[in-house]
């Protein structure tokens, strides 16, 4: 895949005409470039040719892909063994903070995700042609990325030469750098935006062995869909994987790819996590509106949401309501992707839910019965894709994959089922006997339907495994796995302010950070961690808005709980650990707070949900995390020091160091 639209020896670039250069740029641009972009290129070329003609630049690239985001940086320059990353803001007369963060984020992404940049110095430069001169100071982060420099159309050469005086780097193989591998790990929001804007999944996924595994999984699902269509059969695909392994990304890819209504191949992505759907919809709407405005097209957010985005991403509650209220209506989609499909309700909980909220009489069906029956209305083929996370049921009545298997065995034996062998593991089947629940007539086991490696935390592929050992109280295994997390900073502290300073210092560019705690945590209030109710919490603002908003994640004021976090991630995070979950012997004390005291959770199901809430929140961070454990208060019987010291000592015992 071509990474840049234009790559040339700098002297040849200087001698060439802007007509030839823009012609090549347009030739290699797979998207419909607007006239504004072409004009910006012409101005950009003029500035570069004029100001840098006497600087011995080695090579220049235009529109180079930034791996994680599916976006492109204006220019890459190679000079004396250093990579200079240039982002132009044509027409700008001031240096905006958002633009500085953008170029810093690009540099950080190149350092993190491209192999050729691992040992290179990277200097990001924001160029606002009409801005005043800025006094730059050359300051490097630990990884060799320079803090952003600011330039205009008159001093760009001086800024580059000033930076170059600070480096003495060996000569680099530029062609090798251009062709080096890249291993991006986009957030779900970034991936959704890129796929929605017609970027291929190859542009935003890794090209190493992990990326190859991801591609094989996607190709396997494509083959099942095509075979189901060819044979006029109905299929259910179970895709499993560890937290952060890319299950949701596979689902987004399928949903984005199959939107051909003319050939009866429309897909819909459905999640029971209202927050994930709301945030994906809002992110795509904002992106679409912003891109349209850049092209001079005025479009409202409502138009985009109602006419484009809603058809692609839907909330399970609304989808289910439609199915119940219109039982004779045939589904318009032939492919439906259920994310977090392990969270389907059993019959008791579904009847209770529809009775309470829809005032509907009992159906006598589980949620899986209802949804498979709906897709079974198709006369020929249909495909259901279930994205299954092990050990992440967090609500009452969520019986995991067992409900799907019961439905198929009892009511839909003609459906063809595709499993990974890992489906037999305890984390998916709980206490069920595999030979009994998997005794299904039309089943096929396929290795490609399990994603084994976490790509959420690109600095620590074993992090989810470590969290599993930690929660299982497997001290020796946790210690061993922790030693493999050298690139993933994991710390503990008894001081919340120290934790906040730590994440703010670590985050660069547009990297997001935030504060988390469980919905069971009620005695962190005196520490300043005060949860908001579901009606008061603003998930779109928390996950999408900038640091200017006090209810965004950046403010570190409002914590996000497990009910607003599944499927989403930040780069850096703080987890507030309350006394609801305390080490005891070889297990835990499972507690709930009731106004004046902590009480034991005695039901096995409630204990499972509490532990899974911790599992969800402890795996939300991509680059690093600090766990905050209060010191307690000897004068407050609800926050006694002994409630928290055991937690702190256990985390210290397995090797987590204090800030």
N, C-alpha and C positions, 0 to 999 in steps of 0.2 A: 504494500500500500504506500502510495506517495505521501510523504509527510509534509511537504511544502509545495506551494504553487510555483515557486521560482527558486533555483539554487544556482549560483554562478560565482566564478572568480571575481573578486571585487574590482580589479582593474578593467575587466571586460564590462562589468556593470557600469563603471564610470564612463566608458567610451560608447555605450549603447544609447539608443534613443528611447524616450519614454513610450513611444508608440510600440516598439518591439517588446519592451518589458511588460507593459500593460496587456499587450496581445497574448503573451505567454501566460500571464496571470489569469486572464479570462479563459484561455484554453484549458487550463488545469483546474479551474473552479467548477466543481460538480453542481453547484447551486446557482440559482438565478441572481447573479450580482446586480445590484441596482446602480443607477448612474451616480449616486452620491459616493458609493464605494470606489467607483472608477476615478472620480474626480479627486477623492482623498489619496488614492494611489499616485496620481500625477503630482500632487503637491508633495507627497512623501518622497517620491523619487527625486524631485527637484532639490529638496533640502539635503538629502543624503549625498547626491552627486556634487552639490556645491560645497557643503561644509566639510565633507570627509575626503575630498579628492587628494589632499596632501597627507592623509593618515594612511599608513601602510596596512590597511585592513586586508586580511587573507581571503575571506569569503563572506557572502551575504545570502541570507535566505529570506523569502517573503512568505507570510501567512503560514507559519509553522504550527502544526497541531500540538496543542497542549493536551497530553494524554487523558487526564482524568475528566476533563470537562467537555470534550468534544468541541472545544473552541480553538481559536488560532491567535497567535501573537503576531504583531505586525512584522517584526524583523528579528533575525538572529545575526549578529556579527561575530566573527572570530578574529581576535587580534592578540598576538603574542601569547598564545596558549590559554586565553581567557574567553569565556562565552559572554557576550553582551546581548541582553534581551531588551529590545526597544518597543515601546508601545506609544503610538502617536494619538493625540487628541486634537485633530485638525480643527482650527477655529477657536480653540480654548485659550483664554487669557489668564487663567489661574489654575493652580494645582489643587484639584479636589481630593479629599481624603479617600473617597470611594475609588478613584482612579489609581491612587498610590497603592491601595490595598490590592487592586486588581493586578497590577504589574508585579507586586511582591508575591501574590498568590501564584502567578504564572511561574516565577523563578523557583518557588518552593516546590511546585509540582514537577518541574523538570528535574530538580535535584532528587526528589523522592522516587519518581517513576521511570526515569530514563536511565538505562545502564551507562550510556556514554557520559552522563553528567555526574556520576557518583564521585569522581575524583577531580572534578573541574571546579574552578572558581566561576561563579555566575554573578554578573552585575546587571540588575534590572534598572532601566532608565525610563522614566516617564517624560515624554516630550510634549509640551504645550507651546506651540509656535509663538503665540502672542503674549506669553507670560513674561514677567520680569525675571532677571537673573536671580538664582537662588544659591546661597553659600552652602555647598555640599561638604559633608564630612564622610570619609571612607571608613565604614564600620562593618565588620564581618560577623555573621553568626558562626556558631561552632561548626556547622556543616560546610562552610565555605561560600555561602550565599551572602552577597553584600546587601546592606539595607538600601532601599531604593534611592536612586539619584534623580534629580530634577533638572531638566534642560529645556531650552527654547530653540527656535530656528537660527539663532545667532551664536550660541555658545555650545552647541552639541559636540563639536570637535574638542573644545577645551575640557568639557566634562569627561569625555572618554580618555583623553590624554592625562588628565589629573588622576583618574582611577588607575590607569596603567602604571603610573609611577609607583604604586603600592604593591605591585605584583612582580614576581620573578618566576614565571611558570615555564615548565618544559614545553617544547613544541608538541602540538597535538595532531593526531591523525583526524582531520576534519571529516573526510569521507566515512571513516569508521564511526565517528560520532553520529553522523546523519543516519547511518544504517543500523545503529545499535538498537537492541531490544528495548521495549517499553512495557511496563507492567502497571497500568493505571488501575486504581480501585475507586471508581466514582461512588459518591453517595447515591442513595436511591433517588433523591430529588434531582441530582445532576444527571443520572442515567435516564430518568424519565424525560427530562427536558431534551437531552441529546437525541433519544430515540424518537420522540415526538416531532423533532425538527429534522427527521429523516437521516440522521447519522446512522451508520451501520453499527451493529454491536461490536464489530472488530475494532472500530475506532476508539471505543471506550473500555475495552477489556484487555487483559494481559496477553502477551504473545509468548509466554513461557509455558512450562508443563501444566501449570494451574489453569492458564488461559485455554490451553488445548483441551483440558478436561471439561471446562465450561462449554467450549464450542462443540465437543462431542455430545454433551448432554443436550444442548440446543438442537443439534442435528438429529439426535435420536427422537426427540419429541416431534420434530418436523416429519420424520419418516412415519411415525405412528399416526400423525394427522393425515398424511397423504395416503397411507395404507387403509385407514378407516374410511376415507372418502372413496377410494378405489373399490373397496370390498363392500361398501354400504353397510358398515358395521358401527356399533357404538362402543366407545372405549373410555376407560378411566385410567389416567396416568397418575401414579403417586411419585412425586419427586421429594426426596428427603435430603437433609443436609444439616450440618452443625450450624449454630448461630453465626450469621455473617458470611455464609459460604456463597451467597449469590442466588438463592432460590427466588427471591422477589425479582431480581434482575432478569432471570430466565422468563418469569411470568410477564414482566413488562415487555420483553422482547417479542414474545409470542403475540401479545395483545396488539402491539404496534405493527407487527408484520402482517397479521391477518385481518385486514380491513377492506377486503375486496367484496363488496356486497353484490356486484354483478355476477361473480362466480360462486356465490353462496358460501363465502368463507369469512364472515365477520366474526371477530372475537371480542370478548369483553373481559376485563380484569375486575375481579370483585374481592373485596376484603371486608371482614367483620370488624376491622379496626377503623372506626370512623375517622380517627385522627389522620391515619395514613392516607385515606382517600381524600379527605378535605385538604390536606397539605399538598398532595400530588396535583389535585385539581387547581388549587390556588397558584401553585408554582408554575404550572403549564399556562394558566390564564395570564399571569403576570408576564411570563416570557413571551407569549404570543403577542400580547398587546404592545410590549416594548419593541419587539422586532418589527411589528407593523408600523409603529410610529417612526422608526428609523427609515422605513421605506416610504414615508409620507402618506400612509394609509391610516385613517382614523377608524378604530373599532372599539366597541365597549367591552368591558370585562364580562358583562352579562351575555352578550352575543356569543363570545368565545366559549363561555362556560356552558350555556344552554345548547348551542348548536354544534359544538365540536367535542369538548372535553368530557361531558357527562356520558356520552355514548361509549366512550372508551374505558372510563374508570367509574365504578359504581360501588356504593356502600351496601353491604349485604342486607342490612335491615330494610332498606328501601326496595332492593331486588326481591327479597322474600315477601314483603308486603304485596308487591305487584303480583307475584305468583299466587298468593293466597286469595287475593281479591278478584283475580280473573283466572279461575281454574281451567277454563276452556281455551285460553289464549296460547297459541303456539309461540315458542321463543323465536326472536328474530336472529339471535346469534347461534352459530353452529359449534363454536368453541367457547367454553367458559373456563376461566382460570380462577380458582378459589385460593387466595393467599391465607396463610394461617388456618388451613383447612382442618387442623386437629381441634379447632375450637368450636366445632359444630355441636348443637344441643341435642340431648337425648329427648325422648318423647315427653317425659314429665316436664322438663324445663321449657320445651317449645310450646306445649299446651298452656302452661302458666303464662308465658310471655305473650302469646297472641290473645289469651283471655284477658290479661291485664291491660294491654296496650291497644289491641284491635277490637276488643269486645267480641271476639270470634269464638264460636263453639269449638270444642275439642276436635282435633283432626285425627287423633290416634296414630300419629306418625312422628318419627324423629325428623330433625332438620335435613338429614341426608336423604331420607325417604322422599321428602317433599322436593328437593332439588334434583335428584336423579329422575324422579317421575316427570318433572317439568321438561327436562331435556329429552326424555324418552318419547315425547310427543312427536319428535321429528320422525318422518317416515323412513328416511334412509340412514344417513350417518350423523354422528355427533361425537364430540370429544369433551370430556371433563378433565381438567388438569388440577390436581390437588397438591399444593405446596405445603409440605408437612414439616413442622419444627418439633423436635423431640423435647419433652419436658417443659413446654411453655403454656400449658393450660393454666389460666389464671382466674377463670370465672366458674362459679357454681354451675353444674350441668354440662360442662364441656368434657366429653368423654373420649376425646382424641380420635385416632384412626379407627377405633373399634366400631364406632357408629357407622362409618362407611362400609366396613366389612359385613356388619349385620344386615345392612340394607341390600347389598348385592346378593348375599347368600339367600335371603328370605324372599326378596321381591324382584330382583333384576338379574337373574343368573345368565341371561343372554348377553349381558355387557361383558366386554373383554377387559381384563384388568392387567395393568403393567406395574410391577413392583421392582424396587431394588432389593437385593438380598438383605440389606441392613434393616429392612422393615421388621425382621424377626427380633430385633434387639429390644431389650426391656424398656428403653426410653420411648419407644413407639407403641409397644403393645402392653406396657405396664405389667400387670400380673397375669395376663391372659396366656394361654398355652398356644404357641405359634401353629402347631399342627392342626389345632381345632379351628381357630379363627381364620386361618389361611386356606382352609379346605374349600376352595372355590373352583368351579368347573373350568372357566376360561381364564387362566392366569399365565403370565409370562414374567420371569425374573430377568432383569437387565441391570448389569453393573453400572451403566452410564446414568442411571436415575438416582444416584446418590452423590452429593457434593461433599467431599471429605475435608476440604481446607477452607478456613476462614479467610476471606479477602477483605472483610471490613477493616480489620486492624492489620494493615500492610506491613507494620513494623513488628508484628507478633502473631505469626500464624498459629501458634499453639495457645493463644490466650484463652479461648473458650474452653479448651481442655483443662487449663489451669483452674479456671473458675469452677468447672465440674468437680475437680479434685477438692478444691477449697470447700465447696458446699457439701460434699460427701464426707468431709472430715478425714480425708485421706492425706494425712500430714506429710508422709514421706514422698508420696507421688506429687503432691503440690510443691514441695521444696524442689524436687528434681525438675519439674516443668517450669517453675519460676526461673531457674537458672538459664533457661533457654530464651528468656524474654529480655535479653540485654538491650535491644533497641527500643523496647517499649517501657517508658518510664512509668512505674507503678509505685506510688508512695502512700504513706499514711500520715495523719497529723491529728492533733487534739485541738488545733486552733483554726477556725473557719476562715479568718482573715488571711492567714498564711496560705491556705488552700486557694483562695481567690487570687491572691497575688501570683501564685505559681502558674495557674492556668492562663492568666492574662499575659504573663511573660513568655510562656511557651507558644502561644498562638501567633501565627503570621498570616499576613494577607487577609483573605476572606475565610480563614479557618474558623469554624464555629466551636464555641465552648458553651457549657451549660451546667446547671446544678440539678442533681437527681436525688430523689428519695422515694421510698415506697409509700403506698396509700395507708399502710399500717403504722407509719411513723407519726406518732402524735406528740411525743415529748421532745421534739427538736425545736418546738416553738420558742422556748427561752433562748435558744442559740441563734435565732433569727431565720430559721428555716420554717416558713409557714406555708402550708399547702393551700391551694384554692380548690373549691369544689368544681365538679365537672361543668357546671353552668358558668362559673366565673373564670375558669382557665381559658386562655386564648391560644389554642395550639398553633394556628397559622402564624400568629404574631411571634410566638415563642420560637418556632422553628425557622421562620422565613425572614423576619424583620431584622433591621440593622441595630447597631448598638445605641442608636439615638432613642430607641423605644425602651422604656423601663420595664415592659413586660416581655421583652425578647430574651432569649437565652443568654445573650451577651451581658445583660445587666446583673446576672447572678443573684437576683433577688427572689424570683419565684421558682420553686423546684418543679420539675416534671416528674410525674409518677409513671408506673408501669402501664397505666391505661392510656397514656398519651405518647408512649415511646416505642412500642413494638414496630419493627420494620424500619426504624429511623435511627440515625446515629450522628454524633458530633465528633469533632477531631479530638477535643480535650474535654475532660469532665471532672466534676466533683460528685462523689456519692456520699450522702449523709446516712450513716448507719445508726439506727435507733435501737432501743432495747427490746424491740419486738422479736429479735432473732439473736439469741445468745448461746455461746458454746456451753454444752453440758455433757460431761463424760465424753463419749465418742459420737454424740449426736448434738442436737440443738434444743434449746427451749423455744417453743413456738408460742408467742404471746399476742394478745390484743389489749388495747388500753380502753378502760371504761370509766371515764370521768375522773376517778380518784385513785385508780389502782390498775396494775397489770393483771390480766387473767390468762390462764392457760388456754390454748387452742387444743381441744381434745379430739376433734374429728380428723381422721386421716386425710380426708379431702381438703379440709381447710389448711392443714399443715403443708400439703403439697402445693397449694396455691401460694402460700407465703414464701416457700423456698423458691418457687418458680418466679415470683416477683423479683426476688434478689437476683436470680439467674438472668432475667431479662435486663435489669438495670445495670448489672455489673459487666454486661457485654455491649454497652452502647457506645464505647469510645474507640476511635480508630488509631489514635497516636499516643495517648497516655491518659492516666487517671490518677487522682488522689482520693483516698478514702478518708472521710472525716469522722472520727469517733469522739463524741463529747467526753469531757472529764467527769461529768456528773456534778451533783451538788449534795453534800452531806446533810444539808438542812431541808432538802426536798425529797420526801420518801418515794416520789414517782421517778426521780432521776438520781438515785444513789450511785456513787462511784463504782460500787461492785457490779452494777448492771452493765457498765461499759468497759471496765478494766479487763474482763475476760475476753471480750471481743478484740480489744487492742493487743492483749498478750498473745492471743491465738494468731493474729495476723503477723505479729512480730516473729513468732515461733516459726512460721513457715517461710520467713525470710523477707517480708516486705519491710522496706526501710522507711524511717521517718524523714520528712523533709528537713 
